Amino acid sequence: MSKQVRGPALREKLIDIAADLFYTNGVRAVGVDEVVRRAGVAKASLYRWFPAKDDLVLAVLQRRDDTFWAMWDETAARHTDPRDQLDAQLTWLQELATKRAYRGCAFVNTAAEFDSEEAGNIRERCLQHEEELRRRLRALTVRLGVADSDRLADRLHIAIVGALAVGGLYSTTGPAAELRALAADLIAATAPAH
């Protein structure tokens, strides 16, 4: 007989299960009953950690956010030159978008399921992720020494989000495989700062 998971370990297990179910099936298609069934716990155990389904959704988004930015930070630490860093960031993002069983950006997918009136907190959390990507891209493109670095950052942002979106529709060989090449074209077309 396996030992019952309790406390913070149960919270993490519930987030793991919900993350997988939400990503595979969509947030709206998965009820808390399915999460507790897979976890093998009573519904009260889930509600102890997550009083409402929205709280569980937000915890899943926070976990995804933490994982994404940990990878970004780890990549940035290995590449101090801004051009090398940008290429390294785009490399892992392109690899992510072209992975088998990739289903698109969890933040964009989740935001698309809700309107701002019914779940504004969830959409706001998804927007916070995108705003952080925008902020980081702008900080990185400033270091490239190009004219209108904010415009370049916004174009790279669109390219990244687009690659992550279409990556979920194609197998490993689709338009997402062109992310790095598209970024190189965007950078090449940007004039150096004077």
Beta strands, then each sheet from edge to edge (+ up, - down):
end
